Amino acid sequence: QVAAASGHTVVLVDQSDEILKKSTKGIEESLKRVTKKKFADKPEAGAEFIEKALKNLTTSTDAAAVVHSTDLVIEAIVENPEVKNELFKRLDKFAPDHTIFASNTSSLQITNLANSTTRQDRFGGLHFFNPVPMMKLVEVIKTPMTSQKTFESLMDFSKAVGKSPVSCKDTPGFIVNRLLVPYMMEAVRLFERGDASKEDIDVAMKLGAGYPMGPFELLDYVGLDTSKYIIDGWHSLEPNNPLFAPSPLLNKLVAEKKLGKKTGEGFYKYK
């Protein structure tokens, strides 16, 4: 959405036409919300902005078939290294030499993903934050193999889509999640111990720390499976670190397929 709205030609790829239809509709609704604020007293300009953005967007279910005409590939699929590596390995065969690959992973090592391709120097991390149209931050991750030219291109692209990039080495969780995930897990432990209700913890962090969402709202927004995957990965790297200890409640909710907003229920229920 932000790439299309800032004048870039975008091909959105997913597994089925049904998912893509839903995604396109979501983007259209999101653009309408953006224009309501941006063009409050100019409805014609707002309508034109939406039309232009949607014109820049096409969809496909075959990544390998469309990658030949790209300058940048941003992967944002499931947080699973095997699945990501398989995709990058396949796209590497069909993408032009100049094409930069980037992962939107929030927790996996970029270096390991880059190693599944032959373009380690043209590979980096571009970690956007939810909700992307609203959040200004992008973490640009440079591995020891990422070329300076690639790094600068990723920084420039981030600025071109209206974001404020920060750079970080390829370290677990980068900057934000390395601080944020342990905080959310500590909120879950506080609730598990019965020290406070999840509602009160959310209100406390919004009103007391000025956060736009409480930790439980944020967990539901991000997806409980994603948070579990991150903490499990870090726990396997550092099993004795109490910050990375797994949560029985989080594990239970994920096992019950209560993954947050996307499934209609997580810590809270959604219509």
Secondary structure by P-SEA (a helix, b strand, c coil): ccccccccbbbbbcccaaaaaaaaaaaaaaaaaaaaaaccccaaaaaaaaaaaaaacccccccccccccccbbbbbccccaaaaaaaaaaaaacccccbbbbbccccccaaaaaaaccccccbbbbccccccccccbbbbbbcccccaaaaaaaaaaaaaabbbbbbbccccccccccccaaaaaaaaaaaaaccccaaaaaaaaaccccccccaaaaaaaacaaaaaaaaaaaaaaccccccccccaaaaaaaaaccccccccccccccc
